[in-house]
């Protein structure tokens, strides 16, 4: 749930990860003034390797593409703004709520786009290191997905 008159990620209530008390407070506020809120389906965001302290950790991200309109056509430029939810488990990527941003790179070759792993391999061809980082990210993401599924069981909509 989001208040319609707020911005910056303020007032967002993510049902499956919100306390019973906060859900009850939100329910009362909606009943008192339903036009002040908008419901949004929970979107499970992708994760990306993010440096937290001295380790890489999976953190939720969203990509805001940049589109250019010259008056007669619109095109999307390579890259964009990747927003990251820095607090562990957070789905709110807004910078005012502890989020941050990451560089977004689109690497092109004559044959098309390259993967980040391929680019990293070019810089540091230690495939075991890349495989270990990839496995850690997959394990972290899988654990987060399982936790979210457990939290969503038995949660009734507001």
Secondary structure, 3 states (H helix, E strand, C coil): CEECCCCCCCCCCCHHHCCHHHHHHHHHHHHHCHHHEECCCCCCCEEEEEEECCEEEEEEEEEEEEEEECCCCEEEEEEEEEEECCCCCCCCCCHHHCCEEECCCCCEECCEECCHHHHHHHHCCCHHHHHHHHHHHHHHHHHHHHHHHHHHCCCCCC
